[in-house]
Amino acid sequence: MRLLIATDAWHPQVNGVVRSLENMAAAGRDLGFETVFLTHQDFASVPLPGYPEIRLSYATRGKVARLWSDLAPTHVHVATEGTVGYATRRYCLAHGRPFTTSYHTRFPEYLAARAPVPESWSYAWLRRFHGAASGTMVSTPSLERDLASRGFRNLMRWTRGVDTDLFRPALPDESRPEALAGLPGPFFLFVGRLAVEKNVSAFLDLDLPGTKVVVGDGPDRPRLESLHPRARFLGTLTGAALARIYAAADVFVFPSLTDTFGIVLLEALACGVPVAAYPVTGPLDVIGETGAGVLGTDLREAALAALAISRERCRQEALRYTWGESARQFFTNISLAHGTGLPTPRRRTFRAAPAV
């Protein structure tokens, strides 16, 4: 079986959507699926103004049709609502091909933070977009309830995972990363895109002891760096370099109010780092009452309280999330929505996609 994933989120972007799709492709081989991608790389595109790592593709239904015969998919998943996803959706509808979608981003809230567009308008468009799918995958129970209350239907659960071999606590003989050498602790860490919708200022404005560390890049970075010269900005990190920064942190602060999950929460927990966050979708589902973090409307109090949490408790919570289970849910949803059964899986042990 061959699964086509149409996505506007792809390299060089570094985010949870790209990581999730890469891991599904890696898992698909063991579950009897060959996975092919349709991305901005298949079309002429231009960088999004102010956000150059995001490409706006000139994706049309006609170009999708020309690529379709070579791709020859048996199953289709539309991962994003951008031009690539929309053109693929139109092609499927025109040719009576079933497809699934996934809801990764609170686009109405993101758009409202940047432009005077009522959230109700955006949700109406998204409801129409996803309403044509045989199933729409959501990452958490709270997101499922929220979207159901807004009229979305055919919702299917798809959780996320974490590579607990890469993301792990520091060993006793491992030294502090050079980027943090000489800085006072405790270390309060943020990892993610530096953009207004991530609410990073809510973290950097906190009166906290020690050092605030920021990993990531984005259009808001120059402004944030100028306003917070005492914070340490490390830019984008991946793979082992990122894991070492996580493991050196004392608390992971997650100020976002709009994320649908937050894979960074799992990465922090896997490194034994407790989480401080607002009680919203994502943290409510991942942290909740686990004792692996502190949720509260006062983010400073939550961050300080999280210092007392056992690192082993955090690690144990992260071990509950595997990319293998995430893939099982994803491909089961794909098969159910297309009216097929899962193919006979290969007898191999699934490994997470290699970190870049």
N, C-alpha and C positions, 0 to 999 in steps of 0.2 A: 504494500500500500504506500502511496506517495502523498504526503501532506504538504500543501502549499501554505506558507504563512506570509501574508501581506502585511508589511509594517513600515510606517514612516519613521519609527525609532530604530536606528541602526548605527553602526560605526560611522563616524568617530565618536558618537555620543557614548557617554559612560553613565548608565543609569540602571535602575532596577528592571525596566522593561527589557532592555537589551540583554541583561544578565539572565533573566528568566527565559527568554526565547532561546538563547544559546544553550541553556541547560536542557530545555525541552528537545532541541534538535539532537543533543548528545544522547539523551535517554531514548529517543525514538528508535534508534538503531536496535537497541536491546528489546524493544517492545514490538518489533516487526514493522516499523514505519521508516521510510526514507523521507527526510524533511528537506524541502527546498524553500528558498526565500525570494520574495519579490519586495525590493526596497528602493530607496531613492537612487541607488547605484545603477538601476536598470532604466533610468529615465534622465532626461536633461533636468537640471535642478539649479537653484540659486540659494545662497545662504539666507536664512531668515535675518532681517535687519535687527541688529543688537544681540543676535543669538547665532553666530556664524556656524557653530557646530550642528545646528539643526538645518536641514536642507528642505526647501520647498520644491517639490517635484512637479514637473509638467506631465503628470500621469493622466492618461486618457483611457477610456474604455477600449478604443481602437488599438492603442499600443498594448494594452493588456491582452487583447484578443490575438495579436501577432505573437506574443510571447507564450501564449497558453499551450499551443501545440507542442512546443519544445518541453515545457514544464510537465505537461500531461498529468495533472494531479487527480487523485481519486477522492481526496478530502481537502477542504479549504477552511482556513482560519484567518479572519481579518482582525489583526491585533490592535490597530489604531484607527482613529477617525479622520486622519489627514488625507491628502490627495491620493496617495497610493492605496490606502484602505478604501476610500470612497470609490475609486475607479474599479477596484476589484469587486466591491459590493455590487456596483451597477452591472458589471459583466455577469456575475452569478445570477442576479435577478433576471436579466435579459435572456439567459439561457437555461433557466430553471435549475440551477445548481444550488444545492443546500450549502450553507456555510455557518460557522460559528464566529462569535466575536468575543472580545474580552474588554473589560472596563478597568483600565489602569490608572486613569488620571481624572481628577476632579476639574475638568476643563471649565465648567461654568464659574467656579470659584476663582480659578487662575485668570480667566478673562476679565471677570469683574474687578480683580485687583489691579488690572492694567488699563481698562477702558470702561466707559459708562454703559455697559451692556447688562441688562437685568438677567439674573441667573435663570429666571423662569423661561426666557427665550432660548437660552442655551440648552436647558434640560429638555425643552420641547423638541429641539432638533436632534439631540442625542437619543431621545426616546424613539423617534422615527428611525434614526440610523440603526440602532440595535434591534428595533422591533421586527425588522425583516429577517433577522437571523433565526436559525433553528434553536440556538441557545446562546446566552451571554454569560461568560465566566466572570465571577467576582471572587476576590481574595479572602473576604472575612464575613462573618455573620452580621456585623453591624452595617457594613456596606450593603449587603444583600437586603437587610430590612429597610435601609434608607431608600435604595433604588426602587424596591417594591412599593413603598409608600408614594413614590413619584410616578407610578404607573408602568415601570419596566416589568417585563414578563420573561418567562423561560430562563430564569436565572439559575446558574450552575456554579457550584463551589470549586474553586481551584486555589489551593494554598500555595505557599512558597517554601523554599528550602535554604540551606546554607552549607557551605563546604567546611565541615568541622575539622578537617585535616589542615587546611590552609589557615582558617581563622581559629586560633587556639590561644590559651593563656601563655604568657612568657615563661620560659624555663628559668630555674633559679640562677643559672650561670649566664643568662642573656643580659647584655648591657642595654641601657636606655638608648633609643635611636638618637643618632647624631643631631637630628633636627631639633631635638628637645634638650640637648645637653646644656647644662648651666641654667636652665629655667626653673623657677620655683614651682613646687607642687602645692596642692593637688592639681592634676590636669583634667580640665573639663573639655570634652571633645565634641565637635560637630563634624559630620561627614555628609556632603550632599551638594547639590547645585546651588550656586550663589545667585539667587533670583528672588524677586520680591515675594513670590508666592510661597517660598520656603520659610518666610518669617524669621530669618537668621538674626535680624536685629533684636528680636525678643531674647535671644541667647546672649548676644554680645553686650546688650545693655545691662545685664544682670551684675549686681555687686557681689562678686565671688572671690574667695581667696585663690592664691596660686595663679595658674595660667590658663587662658582660653586658647584652644587649638582648633583651627579651622582647616579641613581638608576638602578641596573641591574648587571649582571655578565657575564662572558665569558672568552675566552682564552686570550684576550688582557688586562684583568684587572691588573695583576701584573706589566706589563710594564707601563700602564697609571698611576697607583698609584705611581710608583717610579719617574716618570717624573713630576707629578703634586701633590706634597705633601700638597699643600694648599687647594686643592679641597676636598670636603667631599663625600666619597664613601660609600653608604648605603647598597650595595648588592641588592639582589632580594627582592622586596616587592610586595604584592598582596592585593586585597580587600580593606578594610577600611584603613589599614596602608598606602597603596599606595595613596589612595584618599586624605588623610590628607597631604601628602608631596606635591602633586599637588597643593592643595588649599593654601598652605603656600608659594608657589613660586610666583615670580613677572613676570618672562618671561620663557616660555618653548622654548628651543633652539633645533632645529631639523637639525643636520648637514648632514644627509644622502643624498647621491646623487643617491641611487639605490633602495630605497623602492618603492613598487608599490602603496601603499596607506598611511599607517601609522596610525593605530588605536589610537596610543598615542596622535596624534594631536587632535582627538575628545575628549579624556579623559582630556587633558589639557584645551581645550575650555570649556568643561562642568563644570570644576572647576573655570571658570572665568579667566583663564590664557592666555594672548596673546602669539602668536607664532612668532618666528624668524626662518627663513629657507631660503634655496636656492630656486630659481625659477625653480624647477624640478617636474617631475611626483610625485603626492602625494600632496605636498604643493600647487602646482598650482591649483589643483582641489578642495582641501579642503579649502584653504585660499583664493587664487586668489585675487579678488577685494572686498572681503567681509568686509574689515576693521577690521577683527579680528586678524590680524597679519601683519608682514612686511616681504616681500620677497626681497632678493637682493643678488648680488654676493659678497658684503662685509658683512659677517655675523656679524661682530662687530657692524657696523652701524645699521643693522637690529635689533639686540638685544637691543641696546640703544634706538632706536626709538620706539620699542614695549612697552617700559615702560610707554608711554603716552596713551596707548589704554585703553578704558573703559572695566572693567571686565564684566559689564553687557552685553556689545556688544558681547563679546566672548561667554558668556553663551547662549545668544539668538541664535547664530549661531549653537551651538552644539545641541540645541533642534530640529533642522531640521533633525537630523540623529537618527533614531530609529532602534532597532533590529527587530521590527515588520515589517517595510518596507523592510529591508534587507532580511528577511525571505520570504516575499511575492515575491520578485524578484527571489530569489534562487529557490524556489519550483515551481514557474511558468516556469523558465528556464528548470528545471528538467523535468517537465511534457511535455513541448513543444518538447524538444529534444528526448523524448521517445515516442512521438506520443500519449500521453494520456492527459486527462483533469485533472485539480485539483480535488481531492476528496472533498466531502462536509465537510467544516471545522466545528470543534466543536465551540460552542458559549462560548468561554473563552477569557479572556484578556491575551495576551502574556506578559510574564515577562522575563527579561534577565536571562541567566543561572547564578546560584549563583557564586559569586567570591570566589576564594579560598584564 
